[in-house]
């Protein structure tokens, strides 16, 4: 489990394929299980908003620390 704590730096260009892969997987799951996923719409939106806020907080603090 030490690999989860290793510090790495990725450029936005390097993250694009990973983000596209994840987005494509979400679309595939959404196409096949749209009725099941629809019943979990509110919790998914809440998790999205919370993780968005946390990610933006981490990003902004990283930018401030670099400058």
DRENLUMDREN-401770 format. One record per residue (C-alpha): x, y, z; residue in one letter. Coordinates in nm, 4 decimals, always signed. Last residue first. Layout:
// residues N
east=X | north=Y | up=Z | rest=a;
...
//
This chain:
// residues 67
east=+0.4190 | north=+3.0260 | up=-0.5780 | rest=x;
east=+0.4260 | north=+2.6466 | up=-0.5541 | rest=x;
east=+0.2367 | north=+2.6492 | up=-0.2253 | rest=x;
east=-0.0431 | north=+2.8648 | up=-0.3693 | rest=x;
east=-0.0872 | north=+2.6290 | up=-0.6666 | rest=x;
east=-0.1006 | north=+2.3252 | up=-0.4386 | rest=x;
east=-0.3546 | north=+2.4976 | up=-0.2134 | rest=x;
east=-0.5722 | north=+2.5744 | up=-0.5156 | rest=x;
east=-0.5574 | north=+2.2167 | up=-0.6430 | rest=x;
east=-0.6351 | north=+2.0625 | up=-0.3060 | rest=x;
east=-0.9339 | north=+2.2932 | up=-0.2566 | rest=x;
east=-1.0556 | north=+2.2250 | up=-0.6110 | rest=x;
east=-1.0369 | north=+1.8527 | up=-0.5429 | rest=x;
east=-1.2284 | north=+1.8877 | up=-0.2158 | rest=x;
east=-1.5026 | north=+2.0972 | up=-0.3769 | rest=x;
east=-1.5357 | north=+1.8560 | up=-0.6686 | rest=x;
east=-1.5361 | north=+1.5569 | up=-0.4333 | rest=x;
east=-1.8255 | north=+1.7043 | up=-0.2370 | rest=x;
east=-2.0204 | north=+1.8027 | up=-0.5500 | rest=x;
east=-1.9755 | north=+1.4624 | up=-0.7119 | rest=x;
east=-2.0704 | north=+1.2752 | up=-0.3931 | rest=x;
east=-2.3896 | north=+1.4829 | up=-0.3686 | rest=x;
east=-2.4718 | north=+1.4253 | up=-0.7369 | rest=x;
east=-2.4187 | north=+1.0515 | up=-0.6930 | rest=x;
east=-2.6424 | north=+1.0485 | up=-0.3849 | rest=x;
east=-2.9200 | north=+1.2307 | up=-0.5804 | rest=x;
east=-2.9046 | north=+1.0108 | up=-0.8934 | rest=x;
east=-2.9099 | north=+0.6705 | up=-0.7248 | rest=x;
east=-3.2480 | north=+0.5648 | up=-0.8724 | rest=x;
east=-3.1308 | north=+0.6785 | up=-1.2156 | rest=x;
east=-2.8328 | north=+0.4433 | up=-1.1939 | rest=x;
east=-3.0588 | north=+0.1377 | up=-1.1936 | rest=x;
east=-3.2574 | north=+0.2591 | up=-1.4947 | rest=x;
east=-2.9450 | north=+0.3688 | up=-1.6849 | rest=x;
east=-2.7669 | north=+0.0348 | up=-1.6439 | rest=x;
east=-2.6350 | north=-0.0377 | up=-1.9926 | rest=x;
east=-2.5822 | north=+0.3144 | up=-2.1197 | rest=x;
east=-2.4663 | north=+0.4519 | up=-1.7851 | rest=x;
east=-2.2040 | north=+0.1787 | up=-1.7473 | rest=x;
east=-2.0693 | north=+0.2588 | up=-2.0928 | rest=x;
east=-2.0742 | north=+0.6325 | up=-2.0227 | rest=x;
east=-1.8908 | north=+0.5885 | up=-1.6929 | rest=x;
east=-1.6259 | north=+0.3732 | up=-1.8631 | rest=x;
east=-1.5812 | north=+0.6383 | up=-2.1329 | rest=x;
east=-1.5327 | north=+0.9076 | up=-1.8684 | rest=x;
east=-1.2700 | north=+0.6966 | up=-1.6897 | rest=x;
east=-1.0780 | north=+0.6346 | up=-2.0125 | rest=x;
east=-1.1010 | north=+0.9997 | up=-2.1141 | rest=x;
east=-0.9679 | north=+1.1081 | up=-1.7742 | rest=x;
east=-0.6759 | north=+0.8665 | up=-1.7988 | rest=x;
east=-0.5975 | north=+0.9741 | up=-2.1554 | rest=x;
east=-0.6041 | north=+1.3449 | up=-2.0527 | rest=x;
east=-0.3857 | north=+1.3019 | up=-1.7431 | rest=x;
east=-0.0532 | north=+1.3186 | up=-1.9288 | rest=x;
east=-0.1470 | north=+1.6458 | up=-2.0979 | rest=x;
east=-0.2544 | north=+1.7924 | up=-1.7653 | rest=x;
east=+0.0930 | north=+1.7268 | up=-1.6337 | rest=x;
east=+0.1507 | north=+1.4604 | up=-1.3739 | rest=x;
east=+0.3627 | north=+1.4886 | up=-1.0633 | rest=x;
east=+0.4217 | north=+1.1917 | up=-0.8374 | rest=x;
east=+0.4477 | north=+1.1576 | up=-0.4627 | rest=x;
east=+0.4276 | north=+0.8046 | up=-0.3318 | rest=x;
east=+0.1537 | north=+0.7560 | up=-0.0720 | rest=x;
east=-0.0664 | north=+0.5155 | up=-0.2673 | rest=x;
east=+0.2425 | north=+0.3142 | up=-0.3665 | rest=x;
east=+0.2993 | north=+0.2321 | up=-0.0004 | rest=x;
east=+0.0000 | north=+0.0000 | up=+0.0000 | rest=x;
//
